[in-house]
């Protein structure tokens, strides 16, 4: 209980930090279309992907404890289904207690799916919510997805499947990718998801690979061939040199009905191990939140740093051109008065009048230089900065280069539109707030997470500290 309270308190403080420090900047500069906290304020999420025959629905039903999702050998469901806990009907048979369509999910601020509105009505009609009275779902939610297929286009589905997967992967704290012995990773949509979509949307440590339904292999030799094929395909799809861990699972009830499962006694069914990993989603959630704050604060910090660098160069140009204009105006006005004096044009004009005339002439020249001429040269200087845009910021390590890749386009678009017409004092205030999160805030978060590793669950027989330190202030 103590540890759960600690986790809840830390989550609340992280979300509050995002809401009040990062979101105002993210929305103002179009870094995000929706408040950043809207995608993290909900419960831990487990995203389940796989081929249409990989046994996703059977796995979910077994873990949840009831027939929640339709099962079958052929494609049975082409919807994204959010399965979450309903605490109003505890006890009794496990069942779906409440269902809602996609429009409900996309428009209810309780859920982190507002960003998915952009995929239109066709997607909304393939998006739904199921509330279930299963204790398994008390601390997490599951998102089941349509089975991945070969040669399916955006036109066929009516929405961009890979982009939806990518947005859901950003929300998810754990992602399961299921394969079955009959299609060990050869499906085109699976290839694109593992090669492009998931690497761009999440971290590889959040992805678990599962070879499911291994009881359907004819023999141990058949299983080894399937396993080898999957390892090869994963090396091609993920681009990794090492082979990721693959969980071998099967439904115990299905195995009992099979006549050719003698070899299974030599294998450990990792179904329960996988279940335990899924139940640790709240722990993964904290690390997800910490990484979320770290990444977005660093991106926004780098973005505002770029604006400040640009503005400082523009202010330096203003100062130099101002001094240049002042010098030119004084020289021209003095030279003009001198020529007029020696030519006798001014006659016997008093010295005071000469000084006033020279000052007026200098002022006129200065104003002309600071308006018409300066605008021309300032525009050229702006174009030069845009041409050598990467020189506005330091890219001396890979982390900064990664941040730059994330915000370079946004920075360029803002400066192309606003040019030099924005307040440096306002940007400096925003930068100070975000920089505090990116440095002190992130450090305190990591310290709090390190402290959490020492706070062990009583139910597992671990010791619990007597006091909690409030690292977030």
Buried (B, 14 or more C-beta within 10 A) or exposed (E): EBBEEBBEBBBEBBBEBBBEBBBBBBBEBEBBEBBBBBBBBBBBBBBBBBBBBBBBBBBBBBBBBBBBBEBEEEEEBEBBBBBBBBEEEEEEEBBBBEEBBBBBBBEEEEBBBBBBBBBEEEBBBBBBBBBBBBBBBEBBBBBBBBBBBEEBEEEEBBBBBBBBBBBBBBBBBBBBBBBBBBBBBBBEBBBBBBBBBBBEBBBEEBBBBBBBBBBBBEEEEBBEBBBEBBBEBBBEBBEEEEEBEBBBBBBEEBBEEEEEBEBBEEBEBBBEEBBEBBBBBBBBBBBBBBBBBBBBBBBBBBBBBBBBBBBEBBEEBBEEBBEBBBEBBBEBBEEBBEEBEEEEEBEEBEEEEBEEBBEEBBEEBBEEBBEEBBEEEBEEBBEEBBEEBEEBBEBEEEEBEBBBEBBBEBBBEBBEEEBBEBEBEEBBEBBEBBBBBBEEBBEBBEEBBEBBEEBBEEEEEEEBEEEBEEBBE
